[in-house]
Amino acid sequence: MTEVATARRSRITPEREAELYAAVLDLLREVGYDALTMDAVAARTKSSKATLYRQWGGKAELVAKAVRHNKPGGSLGSFDTGSLRGDLHALTMASDDCEMEQNSALMRGLAMAIHGNPDLLKAFKEYLIEPEMAEFRKVLQRAVDRGEVRADNPAIDYVMHMMIGGFAARTMIDEQPPTQAFLLSYIDAVVLPALGV
Amino acid sequence: MTEVATARRSRITPEREAELYAAVLDLLREVGYDALTMDAVAARTKSSKATLYRQWGGKAELVAKAVRHNKPGGSLGSFDTGSLRGDLHALTMASDDCEMEQNSALMRGLAMAIHGNPDLLKAFKEYLIEPEMAEFRKVLQRAVDRGEVRADNPAIDYVMHMMIGGFAARTMIDEQPPTQAFLLSYIDAVVLPALGV
């Protein structure tokens, strides 16, 4: 059974997968998470609902994977510039202000949907937050290995909190999406000094 | 006209005002912002809708002022312990974990409602965020005057971002409301080092 599932799974090409994720994100922007149906995804992508369920299990998983796939600039772990500041700045520069604004609107909508949908929260943790934290840990470990950050610096556990604060508060206090200039300044003023860099 | 309004306004005693705000928060917890009506507030508090509108202008203003009034421990500016760490810790200790959990749930609901209600965002900025930022500026100014924080430290502009990050990300990543222990540790690991303390 598992072999059959794997065989079926492998029939979807990476191009087709990317096309599907893009369609899911378009629909999300148009109608929001709660109104998004697997029927609409099937119709928009000309696939069968059976295929969607077989491949992704359900709406929450499909949405979380689409968001993950859409993350610009690939994974943070792939930036290895030789310094923590360089890595964090490279990550920031990987998406331009227009992409950041689009993502910010999308994430705000999903953050709201999460509270009414425990399965979406679960999928988000599994496919987005945890992989993201693993990437941050990798980047921080390299900084520790280089002697930039002390291994016992307590701020290491709060890097995601600091970053999320930058994004969320920017939207709330400044009423505008985070820009590259804002994030670079926030990283230099808050994240690096807290880490002792 | 203004004098009449002021005269009318002064007829509500502080006790009655506190009672009214408490009723508004109870209703908010029960039904959420969108379903909250001035009719329900009037019925619950045995006041006339005309009085509510005359006194508060509208639902958004009433809710923002009720939340502000409910903020535990009074204003941050009133803590003057002689050190920045002392002030921030005193602020944290002013609400116990149970109060913090209740407030966290309430604020999460309101943060969601804000996106669909521009008038709520406006009232929130005016009656909650701006006074809060003014308090933080006062506390930080004292720290600058004592020589604890350099006047040109760029993290001064991001104190609210850091604090909001602690609250919001704690809920999202750790899936639990912020506790005193968490916030004290976050202040020591992130906020104070970023400020160079």
Interface residues (C-beta under 8 A of the other chain):
Chain A: R108 A111 M112 I114 H115 L121 K125 I129 M133 N153 P154 A155 D157 Y158 M160 H161 M162 M163 I164 G165 G166 A168 A169 R170 M172 I173 E175 S185 Y186 D188 A189 V190 P193 A194 G196
Chain B: R108 A111 M112 I114 H115 L121 K125 I129 M133 N153 P154 A155 D157 Y158 M160 H161 M162 M163 I164 G165 G166 A168 A169 R170 M172 I173 E175 S185 Y186 D188 A189 V190 P193 A194 G196
